[in-house]
């Protein structure tokens, strides 16, 4: 059983690396194909800002929910 983590870990790294390579290649090829369609840079920045703000709010809500649930269950939160 000592060989299983080594073989599985190696397979996992190789499979994910191949998948990432083809994902990046596909997106790059799609970008090259759509060079005539220029996106408005300001619209992209605004959309990115909105998504970032939404993600940060969701992260804050999850952190607070976890903290209050842990306090309610009586878990020791001190260092």
N, C-alpha and C positions, 0 to 999 in steps of 0.2 A: 504493500500500500504506500510505501514511501515514494514510489516513482509516479504515482497518479498526479500529485500537484504539479510536478515538473512538466509532464506531458500535457496536462490540461492547460496549464498556464502558458506554455509555448504555443499550443494550438490557438488559444484565445488571443494572444498577442498577434499572431500571424493573421488570423481571420479578421480581427478588427483593423489591422494595418491595411490589408487588401481592400476591405470595405471603405475605409477612409480615402485611400488612393483613388478608387473609382468614383466616390462621391465628389471629391474635389475636382477630378478630371471632368465629370459630367457638368458640374456647375461652371467650370471654366469654359467648356465648349458651348454651353448655353449663353454665356456672356459674350463670347465671340460672335455667336450667331445673331444676337440682338444688339449689335453695336449701333444700328441705325436708330433704335429707340432709346433716346437719351432721357433718363429720369431727371426730374427736377431735384437738384441737390438739397435744396431747402426742405422739400417735402419728405425726402428720405431722412434728413436729420430730425425733423419734427416727429416723424413716426418712430424713429429710434429712441428719441427722448421719452415719448409716451410709453413705449414698451418697457424701457428701463425703469421709469417711475412705477409702472404697474407691477413689475417684478419686485422692486424694492418694497412696495407696500405689501405684497403677498408674503414676502420673506419676513417682514416685520410682524405681520399678523400671525404667521406660523410660529415665530419665536415667542410671541406673547402668549399664544394659545398653549404652547408646550410648557412655558414657565408656570402659567396659572394652573394647568392640569397637574403638573408635578407638585406644586404647593398644595393643591387640593387633595392629592393622594398621600401627602405627608412624606414625600421624598426629601432627603437631606440635600439641599442646594448649596451648602457652604463648602468652601475650599478647605 
